Amino acid sequence: MKGLQKFIYTILSSKTKKTLVIVLTAVAFFASLMMFPTKLVLAKMLPGKSDNTFSVYIDTPTGSSIEQTKKVSQCVINILKDEKEIMNLELFLGQGIPLDYAGLVKGASMKRTENVSEIAVNLTDKHEREEPSFLMTQRLRPIVKEKCLPVVKGTNIKFVEQPAGPPTLASIVLEVHGDNLKKVREISTKVANIFEKTKGLVDVDVMADDIFDKYELIPDKEKIARSGLSVKQVNNILYLSFEGMVIAHKNSKNAPDQIPMFLVLDKETKRLNSSKEDALRSKLSSLNLMNQRGMMVPLSEVVTIRKVKSNPMIMHKDLSRMVNVIAETDMVSQVYPLLAARDVMIKEFSKEYKIEKAGFTTYMFDLYLTDKKTGEKFLLRWDGEMKVTLDTFRDLGGAFIAALVLIFLLLVIYYKSFAISGIILLGSFLSLIGVIVGHWVANLFTSETFFLTATSLIGFIALMGISSRNSLLLIDFAKSLMECHGMEKKEAIATAVATRAKPIALTAVAIILGSALLASDPVFGGLGVALISGTVAAVFVSLIFVPVLMHNTKAMDFDMADHCEMNNIAITK
C-alpha cells in the first residue's frame, strides 16, 4: 500500500491536483445525472416480469354479437397455437377468465357481455425457455393486431401480462372528469388518438361503451287483453325466440340436482336479415301465439317496437363522473411517453380550452381545462402504474432524505463538527454516480432495456450506511495519527488511506459477491446492480475524493488529546 500512500500524498501536496479531483468528481456526478434527460438510463417502477402465463383481452364494438366476438377470438387463437412455447389456450367467450393477479383491478370478473372475450395462455416453465413472457407478448402483439383487428372493425385487442409489482388498471391511465358526458367522450377520443400516435404506447383503449341504436320490444297490455292472450305468454315467446329459457327439468341418478332443459331457436332462425326495424317487424310477424279461442295471433300485433339509445356504463371516482383512457408501454419507461403525449395534449386542447397545469403536488402532471365558450370545467388526471411509480419514487426519496438527516445528526453529535459530518454525507451521496453508470453499463449487456427501478433506489439507500462507514474509518484513523502521534495532516491522511484501503476493499468485494446473485433477477436486478456499482464508486470516492475534502477542512485540526486518552492510545512525543 506504499504506492497508494505516495499517490494520495502527491495529490494532497498539489493544489492543482486537489482542484482537479474535485472538478472531475463534480463532472462525473452531473454527467451521470444527465443520463436521465438524454435517455441513456430510463426509470420505471419495476421491469417486465417473465411468467408462465399471460392473457389476451378482446373487445369488439359495443353491440357486437357473440358470433363476431368468436371470429376475432378464433383468429387470435390460430396465431398463438403455432407458438412452440405455448402449451395450451383457453377461451372464455362473453366473460372474463377466472380471477388472476392482473385481473384484480382490470375488471375481468365483471365481464358478462357478448362483445368481450378473454384468452388464457399457458406457457412452458420460464426457467426452461429462452424468451421471457414480456418479450413474447411484445413480439406477438403487432402480428395478432395486423391480422385480427380487421375481422371486425373497431375491435380492440390487449395483451395483459402478470404485473411484477402492485396490479394497476394499465401502465398509463388518464381519467377525464367532467359533468358534460358528451364533451367528456369527445376529449377521451382525442386523448386516445394522441396516445395512438405516441411512440412507445400500445393497447390504447377508451373504457366507455359506444352509444348505439337499439330496439325495445314493449308488450301492449291493452291489445294483449283484446286478443285473448296473457302478458306472460308474450314475454315467454319473446325470451324463447331471442334469448332462450329453461322450460323443464330432468332428474338423473348421476346428478344430485335437477338438470335444467334450455330451449332456444337455432342461430339461423333467430338471426335477422338486417339491423333495420322492418327486419325485426318481419321476424315478429312470423311468430304466432294461440289465444283462448284457438286463433293464431301474430306477435307483431301485440308488441310495440321502439327505437332508443343504449345505456352506457357509468363510471365515477370521488363523486365525479369520468371516463378512463388507458395504454400500455411497449418495453419503455412510462415517463417519456407520458410527457410527450401531455405536450401534444396541451397544444391540441389549447385551441378550444383554457389550460391550467397542476403545481408541484401529488398530481403534478394533471391538466385543468376550461371551455372558452361555455366555461365548463374538465380535469385530466393521470393514474395507473405511472402514478404508482411517482408515489414510490417520492416515498423512497423521502426515506433517502430522512436517512441523510438522521446520519448527519448522529455524526454531528459524535464529531461535534458540521464540516466533518458534511464530508461523510457528501462522500456517501456521490455513490449515486456508480448506481446510475452501473445501470447504463448493464443496459449495454442485456437484450431488453435495463431500467432504474424502485429496487435500485432501495439499493442506493442501503449504500448510504456502507459509504459512510468507509469515510468514518479514514477520518477516525487520520485524526488519531495527527493528534496522538503528532503526524503532519497530509501524511496522516495518506497513511490512513493506505492502511484502511484493504479493509474497505475487502468489504466492497464481499458486498459485490453477495449482490451478484441478485443482478440476474428480473425484478431485483436493479437492487443487485445498484449495490455492486454503487459500492465500486463508494470505494473510489472514499479513497480519493474524501481525503481531498479532509485536507481542505480546518475541522481536522482540532485538538483531541482527550479522545486519545479515552481510547488508551499512547501519545508519542
KOLGU-455204 format. One record per residue (C-alpha): residue in one letter; x, y, z. Coordinates in steps of 0.02 Angstrom, whole numbers, plus 32768, in hexadecimal, padded with zeros to 4 digits. Last residue first. Layout:
BEGIN
AXYZ
...
//
This chain:
BEGIN
K814182878441
T80DB81EC8421
I803181EC8475
A7FFC813F84AB
I7F4C81128474
N7EDA80D98501
N7E3B8102849E
M7E018184851C
E7EB081C68528
C7EB881E6846D
H7E0C823A846C
D7E4182AB84FA
A7ED682DF8490
M7E5D83118406
D7EA183B783CC
F7E4483F48332
D7EA283FC828C
M7E2B838B822B
A7DA2840E823B
K7E0E848181D2
T7DD0842F8135
N7E3684248095
H7E95838680C2
M7DF6832880EB
L7DA783608047
V7E3B83197FE6
P7E368279804E
V7D7B82668022
F7D9B826D7F66
I7E2281E77F57
L7E0881507FC9
S7D52816B7FF9
V7D1981A17F4B
F7D74810E7EFB
V7D2880927F76
A7C7A80E07F6A
A7C7D80CF7EAC
V7C9E80137EBA
T7C1780047F3F
G7B9A80607ED0
S7BC17FEC7E3F
I7BA17F4E7EA2
L7B147F8A7F15
A7AB77FE17E88
V7ACE7F4B7E14
G7A867ED47E95
L79F27F447EC0
G79CC7F607E07
G79CE7EA47DEA
F79487E8E7E6F
V78B97E757DF3
P79087E157D62
D798C7DC27DD0
S7A387DC07D7F
A7A837E457DF1
L7A427DF27E90
L7AC47D677E94
A7B4E7DE77E78
S7B197E447F16
G7B797DD17F8C
L7C157DD67F20
I7C0D7E947F15
I7BED7EAB7FCF
A7C7F7E387FFE
V7CF27E8F7F82
A7CC47F397FCB
T7CE97EFF807C
L7D917EBD8041
A7DB77F637FEA
I7D8E7FC98086
P7DF37F5180F3
K7E887F648079
A7E7C8020805E
R7E8080448119
T7F3E80498128
A7F6180A58085
V7ED6812480A1
A7F0A81408156
T7FBF81578123
A7F8F81D9809F
I7F228235811E
A7FAA823381A3
E8030826B8128
K7FC782FD80EC
K7F9C8334819E
E804B832381E5
M805B829A8267
G805F82C28321
H803D820F8358
C7F9F822A83BE
E7F5882C28369
M7F8782A482B5
L7F8581E682B1
S7EE281DE8312
K7E93826082A0
A7EC581F98207
F7E7E81598251
D7DD781A9827E
I7DC7820081D6
L7DF58169816C
L7D8680EC81C6
L7CF3816581C9
S7D028180810E
N7CF080C780EA
R7C6080B58167
S7C0081418112
S7C0880E1806D
I7BBF804480BB
G7B3580A48116
M7B018104807C
L7B0B806A800F
A7A65802A8053
I7A0F80C6800E
F7A5C80A17F64
G7A217FEC7F69
I796F80247F91
L797C809D7EFF
S79A9800D7E8C
T79157FA97ED0
A78A380377E97
T78E880257DE7
L7973806B7D7A
F794880097CDD
F79AD7F8A7C7B
T795F7F8B7BCD
E79597EDF7B7B
S79E77E7A7B2D
T7A5D7E9E7BBD
F7B167ECC7BB7
L7B0A7F857B8C
N7A7E7F9E7C0B
A7AF17F5F7C95
V7B6D7FEA7C6A
W7AE680707C76
H7AA680247D18
G7B5580297D61
V7B6B80DE7D2A
I7AD1810D7D91
V7B0280AD7E2E
G7BBA80DC7E1F
I7B9681967E1B
L7B1981817EAA
S7BB081517F15
L7BC5820E7F1C
F7B4782167FAA
S7BB981B5801F
G7C4C822A8002
L7BDB82C0801C
L7B9A827580BF
I7C4882568104
I7C86830380D2
G7BEC8355811E
S7C09830081C4
I7CBD833F81C3
A7C8383F181A0
F7BF383F0821D
S7C6883C682AB
K7C4083828358
Y7C8C82DE831A
Y7C0F8266836D
I7B7782D8837D
V7B94831D82CE
L7BA4826C828B
L7B00823682DA
L7AA882CF8294
F7AEE82B081E5
I7ABB81F981E6
L7A0A82298219
V79FE82B18195
L7A428242810A
A79CE81B28138
A793882288137
I796D8267808B
F797681B4804B
A78CE81878097
G788282208042
G78CE81EB7F9D
L7887813C7FB8
D77DC81887FD5
R77E781F87F3B
F782C816A7ED0
T779B80FC7F09
D771781827EEF
L775981AD7E42
T776080F57E0F
V76B180D37E54
K767081667DEF
M76C381247D50
E768080767D77
G75D080BA7D66
D759D81707D7E
W75A582177D25
R751A82967D3C
L74CE82FE7CAF
L744B836F7CFE
F73BB83C87CA9
K7364846E7CC7
E72D584BA7C64
G72EC85747C3E
T727885697BA7
K72E285BA7B20
K739785AE7B5C
D737A85017BA7
T73E584F27C44
L746484657C4E
Y74CA84377CE8
L756383CB7CC3
D75B483507D3A
F766F832B7D34
M769183677DE6
Y760F82F57E35
T766C82D67ED9
T7698838E7ED7
F770F84027E7C
G7687846D7E2F
A75FE84327DBB
K75FC847D7D0D
E757284F07CD3
I752B84E77C22
K74AA85597BD3
Y744D84EE7B58
E742284EB7A9F
K74C985077A47
S752D84E07AE5
F74EF842C7AD8
E756883FE7A4C
K7607844F7A8F
I75EB84177B42
M75BF836A7B06
V765F835F7A9D
D76C8838D7B35
R766D830B7B9E
A768C82837B1D
A774982A37B20
L774D82AE7BDE
L76EC820C7BEF
P775481B47B6A
Y77F381E77BCC
V77BB81B97C7B
Q7770810D7C5B
S781A80BC7C3D
V782580507BA3
M78037F987B81
D77677FBF7B19
T770680287B96
E764E80037BB1
A75C1807D7B93
I751F80AF7BEB
V749C81377BD5
N742581377C69
V737F81957C66
M734281FF7CF8
R72AD823E7D5E
S72E982817E07
L72B1823F7EB1
D736682137EDD
K736A81A47E44
H72D3817E7DD9
M72B4810F7D41
I720E80F97CE8
M71FF806D7C68
P719E80A27BCE
N70E180957BBC
S70B780747B06
K705280F07AA1
V6F9E80CA7A78
K6F32808879E9
R6E88804A7A24
I6E307FAF79E2
T6D827F907A2A
V6D4A7EDD7A45
V6C967E9F7A36
E6C7D7E99797A
S6D347E6D7954
L6D1E7DCB79B5
P6CA77D897931
V6C067D43797F
M6BD07C917958
M6B1B7C6B7987
G6AEB7BE07A00
R6A6D7C497A5F
Q6AE07C597AF7
N6B6C7C9E7A8B
M6BEE7C407A26
L6C927CA07A10
N6CEB7CC3796C
L6DA07CF07941
S6DBA7D187889
S6D797DC978A2
L6DFF7DE47928
K6E877DBB78A9
S6E3C7E33782A
R6E377EBC78AD
L6EEF7E9E78D2
A6F1E7EA8781B
D6EB57F447804
E6F0D7F997897
K6FB67F917841
S704B7F2C7880
S70457EB277EF
N70117E0177C4
L6FF07DD8787A
R70367D3C78CE
K6FB97CDA7937
T6FA07C4E78BA
E70547C3D7883
K70957C377935
D701D7BB07970
L6F877BE279D9
V6F9B7BCC7A93
L6F6A7B487B15
F6FCD7B207BB3
M6FA87A827C16
P6FE57A957CCB
I703679FE7D20
Q6FEF79DF7DCE
D707079D17E57
P70DD79427E9B
A710879077DEB
N713178537DBE
K708478117DEB
S7039788D7D70
N6FA178FD7D79
K6F7379707CE9
H6F2F7A207CF7
A6EBC7A867C88
I6EAA7B247C20
V6F4D7B807C47
M6F5D7C177BD7
G6F9D7C537B2F
E6FDA7D017B02
F6F8C7D357A5D
S6EF87CC57A36
L6EDF7C717ADE
Y6EEA7D187B39
L6E6B7D687AC4
I6DF97CCF7ACF
N6DFD7CD57B8C
N6DD97D907B97
V6D417D7F7B25
Q6CFA7CEC7B86
K6D167D457C2C
V6CBB7DE07BED
S6C227D757BCE
L6BC17D5A7B2B
G6B0A7D707AFB
S6B307DF07A73
R6AD77E7C7AD2
A6B457E5C7B6C
I6BE67E5D7B05
K6BB07EFC7AAC
E6B987F547B54
K6C387F0F7B9F
D6CA67F487B0D
P6D467EE27B25
I6DE07F517B0E
L6E6E7F147A9F
E6EFD7F917AAD
Y6F697FAF7A15
K701E7FE97A19
D7081807C79D8
F7136808D7A11
I719980E87A97
D7247809F7AA0
D727480617B4D
A730180BA7BA7
M73AD807C7BD9
V740980D07B4B
D7495805D7B10
V754C80667ADD
D75A27FBD7AD5
V764C800C7AAB
L76B380A47ADF
G776E80B27AB7
K775F813B7A34
T76C681A77A49
K764F81A279B3
E75D1812D7A05
F75DC81907AA7
I75AB822F7A4A
N751581D579FD
A74E381967AAB
V74EC82477AEF
K747C82867A63
T73FE81FC7A88
S740182257B41
I73E482DE7B1D
E734C82B57AB2
R7309823C7B36
V731B82BF7BBF
K72C3833D7B4E
K722D82CA7B3D
L722F829F7BF6
N722683567C2C
D724983497CE7
G730583337CD6
H739982C37D00
V740C82727C7F
E747981F37CD9
L751B81CC7C7E
V756681217CA0
I761780EE7C71
S765F80447C9D
A75B07FFC7CAC
L75287FD97D2E
T75AD7FB77DB0
P75ED7F1C7E08
P76757F397E8C
G771E7EF97E52
A775F7E857DCB
P76B77E897D73
Q76747DEE7D19
E766B7E1B7C62
V75D37E587C00
F75D57E5D7B43
K75487ECD7B07
I74DB7EBD7A6B
N745E7F467A3C
T73DE7F2C79B3
G739B7FC17951
K73847F6378AE
V73687EA978C5
V73E37E37786B
P74567ECD784A
L749E7EC478FB
C74D37E0E78E5
K75637E0D786A
E75C47EAC7893
K75967EA2794B
V75D87DF27960
I767F7E17790B
P76967EBD7966
R767A7E6C7A12
L76DE7DCC79F6
R778D7E167A0D
Q77657E817AA5
T77027DF17AEF
M77987D7F7ADC
L780D7E027B25
F77A17E0C7BC2
S77987D4E7BCD
P78537D367BD2
E78A47CE37B3A
E79287C5F7B65
R78B67BD87BA8
E78D27B5A7C34
H78D47BCD7CCC
K78347C227C93
D77D67B7D7C96
T77767B617BF4
L76EB7BDB7BD2
N76327BE47BFC
V75C67C627B9D
A751C7C927BE4
I74AF7CE17B5D
E742C7D627B8A
S738A7D8F7B34
V731D7E297B25
N72917E627AAF
E720E7DE97AF0
T720A7E337B9F
R72307DF17C4D
K72D77E3C7C81
M72D87E607D3C
S735F7DE17D6D
A73DD7E2E7CF5
G73CC7EDB7D44
K74807F127D24
V74A47F2B7DDD
L74B27E777E17
G74C67E377D65
A75847E407D6A
Y75927DCF7E02
D75137D517DC1
L74557D447DC5
P74117CB87D58
I74107CF87CA4
G73937D7C7C72
Q72ED7D607C1A
G72987D5D7B71
L730B7CD57B31
F738F7C917BA8
L74117C3E7B38
E74977BCD7B7F
L75417BB67B2F
N75C47B307B49
M76807B117B4F
I76BE7BAF7AFB
E777C7BA57AE2
K77697B587A35
E77027BEB79F4
D768C7BAD796B
K75F87BB179E3
L760A7C6D79F7
I75DE7C997943
N75427C2B7936
I750D7C6379E5
V750C7D1A79B2
C74A07CF67919
Q742D7C8B7984
S74137D1D79FB
V73E87D92796C
K73687D197927
K73227CF579D4
T73027DAE79F3
Q72A07DB87951
E723A7D1E7980
I72177D657A2E
S71C57DFA79DA
S720B7EAA79DC
G71A87F2D7A3D
T72427F897A7D
P72D07F727A03
T733B7ED57A1B
D73A37ECA7AB9
I74277E417AC3
Y74987E2B7B5A
V752F7DB87B42
S757B7D6D7BDE
F76297D3D7C1B
T76747CA27C6A
N77147C537CA8
D77617CF77CDD
S77F27D677CAD
K77DE7E0E7D05
G77FE7EB07CAA
P785D7F337D0D
L781B7F8A7DA9
M77EA803F7DCE
K784980847D39
A78DC80F87D1A
L794080FB7C78
V79FD81107C6B
L7A4A814F7BC9
K79A981B17BB2
T7A0482597B99
P799782A47C23
F79C882157C99
M7A8082007C6A
M7A9982B77C98
L7AA282847D50
S7B3C821A7D2A
A7B9082AE7CD4
F7B67831B7D6C
F7BC082A27DE1
A7C53827F7D6E
V7C6F83397D53
A7C6B83587E10
T7CE782CA7E2C
L7D59830C7DA2
V7D5383BC7DEC
I7D7A83817E9D
V7E0B83137E63
L7E4F83A07DF4
T7E49841B7E84
K7EAE83A47EEE
K7F29838D7E5F
T7F3F84497E4A
K7F5784647F05
S7FE383E67F05
S802083927FA5
L7F7B83387FC0
I7F8982E37F17
T803C82AB7F36
Y800E82687FE2
I7F8082047F95
F7FF681B37F17
K807E81947F99
Q8003813A800A
L7FBF80D67F77
G806F809F7F48
K809980727FFC
M800080008000
//
